[in-house]
Amino acid sequence: MTTTTDARDADIARAAAAIADPSRARVLQALVEGRALPASVLATEAGVSASTVSGHLAKLLDAGVVRVERHGRHRYYRLSGPAVAEAIEALARIAPPLPVTSLRQSTHAHALRRARTCYDHVAGALGVALMAALLERGILEGGDGHYDPAAAKGDRLSAPGNDTTYRLTAPGRAELAAFGVDADGLPGRRPLIRYCVDWTEQRHHLAGALGAAVTDRLFELGWIRRGTRRRVVDLTDAGRTGLERTFGVVLNA
């Protein structure tokens, strides 16, 4: 997005017109945390069809408030810079609250962001929080769980990662065994430890045979369960307590 030091030279009306639509405003609010999201997720966030959100994204791109980037065959949209986020936050501070018009308080996109399955392992906020806890406790080592697009070599969003090599430590092996996951007994047909760059949280979550085994154990214990919508995982009360006591994972409600 083009910036200027003199408001008299800025085409404020053009930028305001791009924002001044309820659906486009919801798209921008979904992006304000700095995430890059695909059009399908933004359509859900905005409550419009895929074809409709494409038109909105085209207008936002034309106004320079969002940019698009490719990760493999997929296109992800991101705010064009921190100045856009600052403008959205400034407007939010002076805007009146939206009236509640429906009991539907969380969308499928929000549920997917909280916790979901990525093939056979847990992802979303739960997945990255678990990965962070495993690193914090010294169960895994080799990286910090963060994804930096500027420094990435082969890593990209919503794909298996390759830039970082994580290792299971000896104490970590024993701790997982006590949890009910025998790392030595897992099938050797796939790598023990892999990671994915989580597309909603844009951090690493645990994959590979170990990620699948940990996820299976979480289901086995009843700490997570399948949600009513595709790929959504629900964290149970027992799971919230168990994850905090076992690994120090603390998630917001």
Residue, then its C-alpha position, 0 to 999 in steps of 0.5 A: m500500500t502506498t504511504t504518504t507523509d502528507a494527508r492532502d496528497a493521499d486519495i483517502a476516498r479511494a481507500a475508504a471506499a474499498i473498506a466501506d463495505p460490510s463484507r470487505a470489512r470482515v475480510l480485512q478484520a480476518l486478515v488484521e492479525g497478519r495471517a495470509l488466508p485463502a479466498s475460501v476461508l475469507a468467504t466463510e469469514a465474510g459470510v459470502s459465496a466464493s464468487t462474491v468474495s473474489g469480487h471483493l478481493a479484486k477491489l481490495l487488491d486494486a485499492g492496494v490494501v491487500r496483496v496476494e502470494r502463491h504457496g504451491r498451487h494455492r493463493y493466499y491473501r494478506l494485508s499489504g502492510p502494517a499501515v492497513a492494520e493500523a487503519i483498521e484498528a483505528l476505525a474499530r476504536i471509533a466504530p459502534p459495536l455491530p448488533v447481534t443478529s444471529l446465534r451463530q457466534s462462531t463460523h466454521a473458519h473459527a472452529l478450524r482455526r481453534a483445532r482441526t485435523c491436518y491429515d492424521h495429526v492435530a493442527g490449528a491453535l491447539g496444534v501449534a500450542l502443543m508444538a510450542a509446549l513440546l519445545e518448551r519442555g525439551i521433549l523436542e529440540g532443533g527449532d523454535g516453532h516459528y515460521d518466518p516467510a522472509a527467511a524461509k527457503g523451502d517452507r510455505l504455508s499449508a505444506p510440510g516443512n523442510d527448513t527445520t530439523y526437529r529431534l526427539t530428546a532422550p528425556g522427551r522420549a521417556e516423557l512421551a512414553a509415560f503419556g502413552v506414546d512409545a516412539d520406539g514402537l512406531p512404524g518405520r514406514r514414515p519419518l518419526i518427526r515432521y512438521c507442517v507450517d500451519w496455514t491459520e496460525q502460521r507457525h509449526h505444528l507436529a506431523g509425522a509418525l509422532g504427530a499422528a501417534v500423539t493425536d491418536r492418544l489424545f482421541e484415545l484419552g477423550w481429550i479431543r473428539r471429532g467435531t460436527r463439521r469437517r476436520v473440526v476437532d473439539l477440545t474437551d474439558a478433560g483435555r484442557t485440564g490434561l494438556e495443561r497438567t501433562f505438557g503445560v498447554v494453556l489455551n484460551a476458551 
